[in-house]
Amino acid sequence: MSVSTLSRASWPVAVVAALLAAGAARTGGAVLPQSASVTLSSAQAGARPVVLTLVLGYEMQCGYPGPGPVTIDLPAAERVPAQLAPSQVLVDGKPAPSVAIAGHAVSVGLAPPPQVMCDVIGPGKLTIEFGRAAGLGNPSRPGVYTLEAARGSAAFTARFTIRAA
């Protein structure tokens, strides 16, 4: 069907269909990929306290990361305190609404959805930072370590390297 044969009422539908097709062509019709990265303020074995920053990339609605919590499984060799205050963990630069620890698993709450939300779904980043006051400590042995995280049904894996002191 040519553009000239579309009725005025069908124009909006045709435009939306064309935009959706163009978007699917750019991403191959697939959902945007998920990503995870972790950085440490020091990569030296046994360093303590260290700042650990985890960045998760995934599809979000208008930048809202979705309902929490995010569960972070730190490596068994990581030194983790028995308790963490929400002020010691920042979520996108603000104190976490809640934090719970069970061994090396840390559950970090996320803020509630905004009162008004747009309909745009696209790539977004969620940054979780364990500050120095959190008291995390690097593993005592050099090596490559894996951190796992999950939010809802989304699972993430990030690796980091600890080097000799």
C-alpha positions as a printed NumPy array, in Angstrom:
array([[  0.   ,   0.   ,   0.   ],
       [  1.394,   3.395,  -0.92 ],
       [  1.35 ,   6.401,   1.399],
       [ -1.127,   8.183,  -0.878],
       [ -3.715,   5.404,  -0.397],
       [ -3.705,   5.611,   3.429],
       [ -6.737,   7.28 ,   4.935],
       [ -6.228,  10.116,   7.447],
       [ -7.42 ,   7.828,  10.258],
       [ -4.809,   5.164,   9.481],
       [ -1.805,   7.55 ,   9.382],
       [ -1.02 ,   7.276,  13.135],
       [ -1.142,   3.483,  12.982],
       [  1.13 ,   3.418,   9.935],
       [  3.643,   5.775,  11.565],
       [  3.793,   3.716,  14.771],
       [  4.181,   0.476,  12.791],
       [  7.024,   1.987,  10.747],
       [  8.818,   3.208,  13.899],
       [  8.482,  -0.196,  15.565],
       [  9.813,  -1.949,  12.467],
       [ 12.774,   0.443,  12.302],
       [ 13.555,  -0.15 ,  15.99 ],
       [ 13.351,  -3.916,  15.589],
       [ 15.635,  -3.733,  12.557],
       [ 18.28 ,  -1.806,  14.555],
       [ 18.286,  -4.305,  17.421],
       [ 17.649,  -7.355,  15.26 ],
       [ 14.216,  -7.674,  16.883],
       [ 15.94 ,  -8.668,  20.133],
       [ 15.776,  -7.166,  23.565],
       [ 18.703,  -4.9  ,  24.326],
       [ 21.557,  -6.779,  26.018],
       [ 22.153,  -6.744,  29.751],
       [ 25.543,  -5.843,  31.154],
       [ 27.347,  -5.673,  34.469],
       [ 30.648,  -4.186,  35.542],
       [ 32.38 ,  -3.888,  38.884],
       [ 35.168,  -1.536,  39.907],
       [ 37.137,  -1.358,  43.119],
       [ 38.953,   1.613,  44.644],
       [ 41.941,  -0.727,  45.097],
       [ 42.713,  -3.997,  43.349],
       [ 45.361,  -5.042,  45.862],
       [ 44.916,  -8.292,  47.737],
       [ 43.746,  -7.736,  51.301],
       [ 42.97 ,  -4.019,  50.831],
       [ 40.378,  -2.753,  53.285],
       [ 38.159,  -0.792,  53.263],
       [ 37.475,  -0.596,  49.537],
       [ 34.784,   1.146,  47.567],
       [ 32.984,  -1.361,  45.335],
       [ 30.888,   0.05 ,  42.503],
       [ 28.518,  -2.194,  40.556],
       [ 26.891,  -0.904,  37.362],
       [ 24.027,  -2.896,  35.844],
       [ 22.793,  -2.067,  32.353],
       [ 19.396,  -3.237,  31.165],
       [ 16.117,  -2.014,  29.668],
       [ 14.285,   0.441,  31.917],
       [ 11.118,   2.442,  31.646],
       [ 12.072,   6.136,  31.646],
       [ 15.236,   5.386,  33.611],
       [ 13.324,   3.705,  36.461],
       [ 15.254,   0.537,  37.403],
       [ 12.105,  -1.349,  38.374],
       [ 11.005,  -2.764,  41.696],
       [ 13.669,  -4.059,  44.037],
       [ 15.468,  -5.534,  45.579],
       [ 18.724,  -6.183,  43.777],
       [ 20.475,  -9.215,  45.243],
       [ 24.255,  -9.147,  45.05 ],
       [ 26.264, -12.3  ,  45.728],
       [ 29.783, -11.264,  46.628],
       [ 32.605, -13.8  ,  46.238],
       [ 33.168, -16.024,  49.288],
       [ 36.695, -14.62 ,  49.642],
       [ 35.419, -11.02 ,  49.89 ],
       [ 35.395,  -9.654,  53.437],
       [ 31.851,  -8.546,  54.213],
       [ 30.618,  -6.982,  57.465],
       [ 27.781,  -8.585,  59.438],
       [ 25.612,  -5.475,  58.972],
       [ 25.325,  -2.572,  56.573],
       [ 23.396,   0.647,  57.098],
       [ 21.447,   1.998,  54.107],
       [ 23.619,   5.137,  54.23 ],
       [ 26.704,   2.983,  53.478],
       [ 25.252,   1.802,  50.147],
       [ 24.324,   4.296,  47.446],
       [ 21.817,   3.544,  44.697],
       [ 22.259,   5.98 ,  41.827],
       [ 23.946,   8.377,  44.246],
       [ 21.318,   8.227,  47.002],
       [ 21.252,   6.115,  50.185],
       [ 19.635,   2.738,  49.585],
       [ 16.033,   2.47 ,  50.854],
       [ 17.03 ,  -0.78 ,  52.586],
       [ 19.972,  -3.156,  52.902],
       [ 20.039,  -6.707,  54.275],
       [ 22.972,  -9.106,  54.552],
       [ 22.98 , -12.894,  54.764],
       [ 26.562, -14.162,  54.578],
       [ 27.94 , -12.88 ,  51.268],
       [ 24.505, -12.106,  49.79 ],
       [ 23.474,  -8.456,  50.023],
       [ 19.917,  -7.393,  49.241],
       [ 19.636,  -3.726,  48.247],
       [ 16.221,  -2.065,  48.057],
       [ 15.303,   0.249,  45.211],
       [ 13.279,   3.444,  45.302],
       [  9.547,   3.239,  44.576],
       [  8.388,   4.201,  41.08 ],
       [  7.913,   7.891,  40.358],
       [  4.399,   9.342,  40.616],
       [  4.358,  10.061,  36.881],
       [  6.129,   7.778,  34.424],
       [  6.568,   8.071,  30.68 ],
       [  6.167,   5.149,  28.255],
       [  9.701,   5.11 ,  26.858],
       [ 11.575,   1.84 ,  27.316],
       [ 15.257,   1.914,  26.555],
       [ 18.73 ,   1.193,  27.85 ],
       [ 19.43 ,   2.358,  31.376],
       [ 22.091,   1.99 ,  34.055],
       [ 21.709,   1.254,  37.749],
       [ 24.732,   2.096,  39.907],
       [ 25.153,   0.558,  43.358],
       [ 28.134,   1.751,  45.386],
       [ 29.373,   0.279,  48.635],
       [ 31.256,   3.197,  50.215],
       [ 34.356,   2.971,  52.399],
       [ 32.147,   3.083,  55.497],
       [ 30.61 ,  -0.229,  54.375],
       [ 33.893,  -1.881,  55.342],
       [ 34.221,  -4.314,  52.425],
       [ 37.618,  -5.946,  52.071],
       [ 39.301,  -7.463,  49.058],
       [ 40.107, -11.171,  49.016],
       [ 43.509, -11.88 ,  50.557],
       [ 44.747, -13.834,  47.506],
       [ 45.322, -12.544,  43.982],
       [ 43.032, -13.908,  41.281],
       [ 39.913, -13.321,  39.226],
       [ 36.686, -13.218,  41.226],
       [ 33.055, -13.29 ,  40.145],
       [ 30.22 , -11.201,  41.519],
       [ 26.632, -12.166,  40.653],
       [ 23.572,  -9.943,  40.864],
       [ 19.862, -10.311,  40.156],
       [ 16.904,  -7.961,  39.876],
       [ 13.645,  -9.698,  39.249],
       [ 14.244, -12.315,  36.557],
       [ 17.336, -10.525,  35.216],
       [ 20.672, -12.099,  36.181],
       [ 24.071, -10.421,  35.892],
       [ 27.69 , -11.535,  36.268],
       [ 30.766,  -9.342,  36.591],
       [ 34.395, -10.284,  37.146],
       [ 37.174,  -8.373,  38.817],
       [ 40.875,  -9.021,  39.292],
       [ 42.754,  -8.823,  42.569],
       [ 46.528,  -8.493,  42.275],
       [ 49.325,  -9.188,  44.756],
       [ 49.999,  -6.518,  47.345]])
